[in-house]
């Protein structure tokens, strides 16, 4: 099954911002420290999150690490396939916070 993960922020009467990723639902497994098998998710969408939407100072260390890991995966998957003129932009967009 594929699902859409769409966290967002909506300012009443003004605008909304949403980041959308498609995710593949994985087989149940017991996570580290877990007590029973749980479904998991594997990200299918491979595009950098626009840094203009992120206030890095508001992120916890765990959230920063999660975003940096996502960007590292995007660069690893898309980078080798990117044309040379796009590669520099992709590396900047995927650089650690």
C-alpha positions in Angstrom: 0.0 0.0 0.0 1.2 3.6 -0.7 0.0 6.4 1.5 0.5 10.2 1.5 2.2 11.9 4.4 1.1 15.6 4.4 2.2 17.6 7.4 1.2 21.3 7.0 0.5 24.6 8.6 -2.5 26.7 7.8 -3.0 30.3 8.9 -6.7 30.9 9.0 -7.9 33.2 6.3 -4.4 33.7 4.8 -2.5 30.7 3.5 -1.4 27.1 3.9 1.9 25.3 3.5 2.1 21.6 3.1 5.0 19.2 2.5 3.8 16.0 0.9 5.7 12.7 0.6 4.5 9.4 -0.7 5.4 6.4 1.5 5.3 2.7 1.0 3.8 0.8 3.9 6.3 -1.9 5.0 5.7 -5.3 6.6 5.2 -5.4 10.4 8.5 -5.6 12.4 9.5 -5.0 15.9 11.3 -1.7 16.2 14.2 -1.2 18.5 12.8 -1.0 22.0 9.4 -2.0 20.7 7.0 -4.6 22.3 5.2 -5.8 19.2 5.4 -5.7 15.4 4.3 -2.5 13.8 3.8 -1.4 10.2 6.6 0.9 8.9 7.0 3.4 6.2 9.6 3.8 3.4 9.8 7.2 1.7 9.2 7.0 -2.1 9.3 10.8 -2.9 12.9 11.8 -3.4 12.9 15.6 -3.5 14.6 18.1 -1.1 12.5 19.9 1.5 12.7 23.6 0.7 14.8 25.2 3.5 12.8 28.4 3.4 10.0 26.3 5.1 12.3 25.2 7.9 13.3 27.3 11.0 16.3 25.2 12.0 16.5 26.7 15.5 13.0 25.3 16.3 14.0 21.7 15.5 15.1 19.3 18.2 18.3 17.4 17.6 16.3 14.3 16.6 14.3 16.3 14.1 17.4 17.9 12.6 19.0 14.4 12.3 15.8 13.1 10.6 15.8 15.9 8.0 19.5 15.6 7.4 19.2 11.8 6.9 16.3 12.4 4.5 18.3 14.9 2.5 21.4 12.5 2.5 19.1 9.8 1.1 17.7 12.1 -1.6 21.3 13.1 -2.7 22.4 9.4 -2.7 19.4 8.3 -4.8 19.0 11.3 -7.2 22.5 12.7 -7.3 24.1 10.1 -9.5 21.2 10.5 -12.0 21.2 14.3 -12.0 22.6 16.3 -14.9 25.8 18.2 -14.1 24.1 21.6 -14.2 21.6 20.4 -11.5 24.1 18.5 -9.3 25.4 21.6 -7.6 21.9 22.9 -6.8 21.0 19.4 -5.4 24.1 19.2 -3.2 23.3 22.7 -1.8 19.6 21.8 -1.3 20.6 18.5 0.5 23.4 19.8 2.6 23.1 19.2 6.4 21.4 21.9 8.4 
